[in-house]
Amino acid sequence: MNRFRSMGCEVLVTDGAPLDEVHALFDERDRRFSRFIESSELNRVNATPRGLTTVSEVFASMLCLALDAARATGGLVTPAVGAALLGAGYDRDFDALPAEEVAVVPAIVPGLDSITLRGSFLLRSDPVILDLNGVVKGKTVDDALALLGSGWVSAGGDIATTIPLVVGLPGGDSVTLDRGGLATSSIAKRAWKGGHHLIDPFTGAPSDTPWRDVTVAAKRCAVADVAAKAALLLGPAGPSWLDRRGLPGRFVARDGSVGVNETWRQLAPPAAVIV
């Protein structure tokens, strides 16, 4: 298989794929949406967190996707968590975070009514520091697979495929993803002493979820990624929330025990194949 690093994770692509095009797509998205690249468009937009600003068509499209995700999850997966991430200590690339415990200072997460997007014009009526990481990687995986036409793409736990693919799961076991997307949201990987990167928008601090890892399958990776984050943040209500939306989910608790929701159980009994 082909591999490269981008967006702070390892990206894997089907053998024989046009690797240069996929690599360029990931790197362009990283340069535009990273909080850790000083010249990114995201940092330019966040430099003036209130009032009217103009954004590129690509930025507007991704922000629109993030706002749709926030509405679909009742505000759980929201692009307005930038200030809370900074307050939690996630103010630099993960590899550069200090080893000692970071003091968490909860921050108010503004509601969606503070953000208005009309074409290339973005209006924030309250100070809003944006973070689009909730949708960028999953959407880029989907877009990379569209570039390939067939095969599969994997980036840091986010996968999209047009062919049956055996995928290892957190806590052991594996599943065959027949086609579509699979995403895992975790508090184990992007974590540091004192916190992690998944913010509960109602407290403005890292979530006190009972789940360590949540894996969700959907028709597209971007949908699976958002749903996995929402289910993790919902805690005990996560499995039934996914069931109501017909999405299979697998849950690893902080003690390592594994469970699945009813939709996963029905789709993946002994053969463990997710379609």
C-alpha positions as CSV (number, residue, x, y, z in Angstrom):
1,M,0.0,0.0,0.0
2,N,1.0,3.7,-0.4
3,R,1.4,5.9,2.6
4,F,2.3,9.4,3.6
5,R,1.8,11.8,6.6
6,S,-0.6,14.7,6.6
7,M,-3.1,16.3,9.0
8,G,-1.0,14.9,11.9
9,C,-1.7,11.3,11.0
10,E,-0.7,8.5,8.6
11,V,-2.7,8.3,5.4
12,L,-2.9,5.0,3.6
13,V,-4.0,4.5,0.0
14,T,-4.7,1.5,-2.3
15,D,-1.7,0.3,-4.2
16,G,-1.5,1.7,-7.7
17,A,-3.6,4.8,-6.8
18,P,-2.6,8.3,-8.1
19,L,-0.7,9.1,-4.8
20,D,0.5,12.5,-5.8
21,E,-3.1,13.8,-6.3
22,V,-4.3,12.4,-3.0
23,H,-1.3,13.7,-1.2
24,A,-1.8,17.2,-2.7
25,L,-5.5,17.2,-1.7
26,F,-4.6,16.3,2.0
27,D,-1.8,18.9,2.1
28,E,-4.0,21.6,0.6
29,R,-6.7,21.0,3.1
30,D,-4.2,20.9,6.0
31,R,-2.6,24.3,4.9
32,R,-6.1,25.8,4.7
33,F,-7.8,24.4,7.8
34,S,-5.0,23.7,10.3
35,R,-4.9,25.6,13.6
36,F,-1.2,24.9,13.8
37,I,-0.1,26.4,10.5
38,E,0.2,30.1,11.0
39,S,-0.6,31.1,7.5
40,S,-3.8,28.9,7.2
41,E,-7.0,30.5,6.2
42,L,-8.6,29.3,9.4
43,N,-6.1,31.3,11.4
44,R,-6.7,34.3,9.3
45,V,-10.5,34.0,9.9
46,N,-9.9,33.4,13.6
47,A,-7.7,36.5,13.9
48,T,-10.9,38.6,13.9
49,P,-13.4,36.3,15.7
50,R,-16.3,38.7,15.6
51,G,-17.9,40.7,12.8
52,L,-18.0,40.3,9.1
53,T,-15.2,38.6,7.0
54,T,-14.8,37.0,3.6
55,V,-13.8,33.4,3.1
56,S,-12.8,31.3,0.1
57,E,-15.3,29.1,-1.6
58,V,-13.6,26.0,-0.3
59,F,-13.7,27.4,3.3
60,A,-17.3,28.3,3.0
61,S,-18.2,24.8,1.7
62,M,-16.4,23.1,4.7
63,L,-17.9,25.5,7.2
64,C,-21.4,24.8,5.7
65,L,-20.7,21.1,6.2
66,A,-19.7,21.8,9.8
67,L,-22.8,23.8,10.5
68,D,-25.0,21.1,9.0
69,A,-23.2,18.6,11.3
70,A,-23.9,20.8,14.3
71,R,-27.6,21.0,13.5
72,A,-27.8,17.3,12.9
73,T,-26.2,16.5,16.3
74,G,-28.1,19.1,18.3
75,G,-25.0,21.2,18.6
76,L,-22.8,18.4,19.9
77,V,-20.3,18.4,17.0
78,T,-19.9,22.2,16.4
79,P,-17.3,24.3,14.7
80,A,-17.5,26.9,17.6
81,V,-15.3,25.0,20.0
82,G,-12.0,26.7,19.1
83,A,-11.8,28.8,22.3
84,A,-12.7,25.7,24.4
85,L,-9.9,23.7,22.7
86,L,-7.4,26.5,23.6
87,G,-8.7,26.5,27.2
88,A,-8.3,22.8,27.4
89,G,-4.6,23.2,26.5
90,Y,-4.7,22.1,22.9
91,D,-3.0,25.2,21.7
92,R,-0.3,23.6,19.5
93,D,0.4,20.5,17.4
94,F,-0.2,17.4,19.5
95,D,3.4,16.2,19.3
96,A,4.5,19.5,20.8
97,L,2.2,19.5,23.8
98,P,4.0,19.4,27.2
99,A,4.4,16.2,29.1
100,E,3.2,17.7,32.4
101,E,-0.5,18.1,33.2
102,V,-2.2,20.9,31.5
103,A,-4.6,23.1,33.5
104,V,-8.1,23.1,31.8
105,V,-9.9,26.4,31.7
106,P,-13.5,25.8,30.4
107,A,-14.7,28.3,27.8
108,I,-18.2,29.2,26.6
109,V,-19.0,27.5,23.3
110,P,-21.2,30.0,21.4
111,G,-24.4,28.7,19.8
112,L,-25.0,28.4,16.1
113,D,-27.1,31.5,16.1
114,S,-23.8,33.4,16.5
115,I,-22.7,32.3,13.0
116,T,-24.2,33.3,9.7
117,L,-22.8,32.2,6.4
118,R,-24.0,33.7,3.1
119,G,-21.9,32.7,0.1
120,S,-18.4,34.0,0.8
121,F,-19.5,36.3,3.7
122,L,-19.2,35.0,7.3
123,L,-20.8,37.0,10.1
124,R,-20.1,36.2,13.7
125,S,-22.3,38.2,16.1
126,D,-20.3,37.0,19.2
127,P,-16.7,36.1,19.4
128,V,-16.3,32.7,17.8
129,I,-13.0,30.9,17.4
130,L,-13.7,28.3,14.7
131,D,-12.3,24.7,14.6
132,L,-13.3,22.6,11.6
133,N,-11.4,19.5,12.5
134,G,-14.8,17.8,13.2
135,V,-15.5,17.5,9.5
136,V,-12.3,18.2,7.5
137,K,-10.6,14.9,7.8
138,G,-13.6,12.7,7.1
139,K,-14.6,14.9,4.1
140,T,-11.1,14.8,2.7
141,V,-11.1,11.0,2.9
142,D,-14.3,10.9,1.0
143,D,-13.0,13.4,-1.6
144,A,-9.7,11.4,-1.9
145,L,-11.7,8.2,-2.7
146,A,-13.7,10.1,-5.3
147,L,-10.3,11.0,-6.9
148,L,-9.4,7.4,-7.0
149,G,-12.7,6.2,-8.4
150,S,-12.3,2.8,-6.7
151,G,-10.2,1.3,-3.9
152,W,-9.8,2.7,-0.4
153,V,-8.4,5.5,1.7
154,S,-7.6,5.5,5.4
155,A,-6.5,8.5,7.5
156,G,-6.1,8.3,11.3
157,G,-9.1,6.1,11.9
158,D,-11.2,7.4,9.1
159,I,-11.8,5.0,6.2
160,A,-13.7,5.1,2.9
161,T,-13.8,2.2,0.4
162,T,-15.5,0.9,-2.7
163,I,-14.3,-2.6,-2.2
164,P,-14.5,-5.1,0.8
165,L,-11.9,-4.2,3.3
166,V,-10.9,-5.9,6.6
167,V,-10.5,-3.2,9.3
168,G,-8.9,-3.7,12.7
169,L,-11.0,-2.2,15.6
170,P,-10.0,-0.6,18.8
171,G,-9.7,-3.1,21.7
172,G,-9.2,-6.0,19.3
173,D,-11.4,-7.8,16.7
174,S,-11.9,-6.7,13.1
175,V,-14.8,-6.0,10.7
176,T,-15.2,-6.3,7.0
177,L,-16.4,-3.0,5.6
178,D,-18.1,-3.9,2.3
179,R,-18.3,-0.3,1.1
180,G,-18.8,3.2,2.4
181,G,-17.2,4.8,5.4
182,L,-16.0,3.8,8.9
183,A,-14.7,6.2,11.5
184,T,-13.5,6.0,15.1
185,S,-13.6,8.8,17.6
186,S,-11.4,8.4,20.6
187,I,-10.2,10.2,23.7
188,A,-7.2,7.9,23.9
189,K,-5.1,9.2,21.0
190,R,-5.4,13.0,21.1
191,A,-5.1,13.1,24.9
192,W,-2.7,14.7,27.4
193,K,-2.4,14.9,31.1
194,G,-5.5,16.9,32.2
195,G,-7.6,16.6,29.0
196,H,-8.4,15.5,25.5
197,H,-9.6,17.1,22.3
198,L,-13.3,16.2,22.4
199,I,-15.1,19.1,23.9
200,D,-18.5,18.9,25.5
201,P,-20.1,22.1,24.2
202,F,-22.4,22.3,27.2
203,T,-19.5,22.5,29.7
204,G,-16.9,24.0,27.5
205,A,-14.4,21.4,28.8
206,P,-13.1,18.0,27.6
207,S,-16.0,15.5,27.7
208,D,-16.4,13.2,30.8
209,T,-17.7,10.4,28.5
210,P,-17.6,6.8,29.7
211,W,-16.4,5.8,26.2
212,R,-12.7,5.5,25.2
213,D,-13.5,4.7,21.5
214,V,-16.6,4.8,19.4
215,T,-16.6,3.4,15.8
216,V,-19.5,4.1,13.4
217,A,-20.2,2.9,9.8
218,A,-22.1,5.0,7.3
219,K,-22.5,5.5,3.6
220,R,-19.8,8.2,3.7
221,C,-16.8,8.6,6.0
222,A,-17.8,12.2,6.8
223,V,-21.1,11.1,8.1
224,A,-19.5,8.2,10.1
225,D,-17.0,10.6,11.6
226,V,-19.5,13.2,12.8
227,A,-21.8,10.4,14.2
228,A,-18.9,8.7,16.1
229,K,-18.0,12.0,17.8
230,A,-21.7,12.7,18.7
231,A,-22.2,9.2,20.1
232,L,-19.0,9.5,22.1
233,L,-20.1,12.8,23.6
234,L,-23.6,11.5,24.3
235,G,-22.1,8.9,26.7
236,P,-24.7,6.2,27.7
237,A,-27.2,7.7,25.3
238,G,-24.8,7.2,22.3
239,P,-25.9,3.6,21.3
240,S,-29.6,4.4,21.1
241,W,-28.9,7.7,19.4
242,L,-27.1,5.8,16.6
243,D,-29.9,3.2,16.5
244,R,-32.5,5.8,15.8
245,R,-30.5,6.9,12.8
246,G,-29.9,3.4,11.5
247,L,-26.2,3.7,12.1
248,P,-24.1,0.7,13.4
249,G,-21.8,1.6,16.4
250,R,-19.2,-0.2,18.4
251,F,-18.3,1.2,21.9
252,V,-15.1,0.6,23.9
253,A,-15.5,1.8,27.5
254,R,-12.6,3.3,29.5
255,D,-12.1,-0.1,31.2
256,G,-11.6,-1.8,27.8
257,S,-14.9,-3.6,27.7
258,V,-16.6,-3.7,24.3
259,G,-20.2,-3.4,23.3
260,V,-22.2,-2.7,20.2
261,N,-25.6,-1.1,19.5
262,E,-28.5,-3.0,18.1
263,T,-27.9,-1.9,14.5
264,W,-24.3,-3.1,14.6
265,R,-25.5,-6.4,16.1
266,Q,-28.1,-6.9,13.3
267,L,-25.6,-6.0,10.5
268,A,-22.6,-7.9,11.8
269,P,-23.6,-11.1,13.6
270,P,-21.1,-13.9,13.1
271,A,-19.7,-12.9,9.7
272,A,-18.9,-9.3,11.0
273,V,-19.6,-7.6,7.7
274,I,-20.8,-4.0,7.6
275,V,-22.4,-2.9,4.3
